[in-house]
Amino acid sequence: MRESRLMLIQYVTAAAAVVLVALHLLLQGVLVPYETAISFGTVLASYRSIFSILFLEVLLVVVLVHGFNGVRIILQELRQTLAWGRWVDLGTVLAIVISVGYGTRTILLAVLVGPSA
């Protein structure tokens, strides 16, 4: 993928992350008292709402893509050889896929399994 396209992704995910994180903080710390928002029952209840599940998944993907793409940019600037660039790009894609997979697994476990009593 061209570097200009990757930078566009970086800018779009930055803007999306600002909006999504602000909304998340508003919902979890302002509209709902913080002590209530972090209680186990409230957190588990948020995983029962399809809106919350989709919101958390989108937030996860946006933040991970933005963060790992930023690290990719830094690593690309360290060494600018073709082989290094390919390894960095491959490592970034793998890190994003593994991290999104693990985050999605966590969301699915909270939805499907719930608390173990």
PyMOL commands that set and color helices and strands:
alter all, ss='L'
color gray80, all
select helices_A, chain A and resi 3-30+34-37+40-46+50-78+82-112
alter helices_A, ss='H'
color red, helices_A
deselect
rebuild
show_as cartoon
